[in-house]
Amino acid sequence: MKNIKLSVLNQSDLEQLARFVVEENFSHHDEKTSDIQSIMNKEIKYIHDEELRFSNSKVLIAKNYDNEIIGSIRTLRWNHSDILPIEKMFSINLKDLINTNHYEIWHIGRFAIKKDPDEMGIRLFKMLMAHAISDVCKNNKAIAIAECDVKLLRTLKVLGIEAIAITTSIHYLGSETVPVILTYPGLKNFLDKHRHLLCSSSEQLHQGVVLPNHQQYYTFV
């Protein structure tokens, strides 16, 4: 039996996170260009520097028995002043699209799972997603926004998470990416079905908790 360790990432390890997210996204989509390594290095630095600017974010990582990152996800409660990745990537202003006085807005990002069927799969997908949206669902006036790869978008819909496209897609990190709003009812429905995948306390996450992975599944990003 193999184990998965979940923990909250220290800010000093953001470069490791950025490298994992970029490399896994490109590996899933088999991007082939002559300057691929240069492109990846620029994206790694961009993501690292961007995450450093956010003081109110929480990055959850999963590691395998070899202490390698095999999954990640980040939640950020928007303070209405920081420019979010989704705004820069798609040249939009959230305040023009969403009643920010009515909703509590969260950004979900840096979601990646290692492309290795012997390690990961849908269980880890659900586990990371459940932890990410547990904070969002504490307020029924909350919504989440995210930049979704089209494959991930299809998976979310299969799992019952409503995703509403904000604008047209772009090509990013090797795949077609869509900006979406994730509504509270869909998130809450998913969370209620998967509460058994949550750690019992936030202290456990900060210290790290080992969860058994009894089965093998296919992977997603």
Steps between C-alpha positions, in 0.01 A plus 500: 500500500628845410442815702435863411615779730301823490645822637492878459792626293748738660558822306869411476401204279306700241758440229454125545125547464536716188729247334263213579193682366667605175673169429190293572275717285734474204553127549125436490456687176814391314590849386767475226702812414869560447522749787279310744754511785538876469123543505471278806774686688325832438170358623664355812649837590173679422293271723758513781512880497122528477441273799749700708273804467202325659502514881161338558530181298528136607675240286429136573743240368494123493823301515568131445708263714816632326413855616434614142215740420224311320216751529431864583220753529484860627213701645500876534228717651496813287558827679346698209827681438753240381493436126421132466656267241165460325475877448847530348477188284163587347512880517186526710393695807308283746319802641341551159375140489411413860315690772797509734292664774270198506744211465807384690742410221765228511757413237598135455822436313828310472304178463712217362529127548801293402461306176568155642220240523697299757482789745192714456159538364150604563526442876778759527307729266197486730712532814673818386181650366311426822764675710513798265127563499444431870605858579286639218189318620509652848301791354194439282563835331838380377600405147828378356672601178764302317685454173405149383663280242220366279568142612474603864184693418335185366604312814353765728168475320499121529557540875205737526691825544331773297751706301381808312734640235574871543650565158670319211791262550871554440797266450697480825751249643457270205121483482175685439408684820164650597426755777207380709280576799432206733168554675433434867225236448724284281799533731291428810344194337845363416634574848207331674568182300873500576536627856654164593810606304567801724746507787332551836677830573702777337779430750541156349555650157760747621687218670441257216273198508550163331193357326486146359453461127340157467423507131654614174324738264556694181629856524384850422637851490 
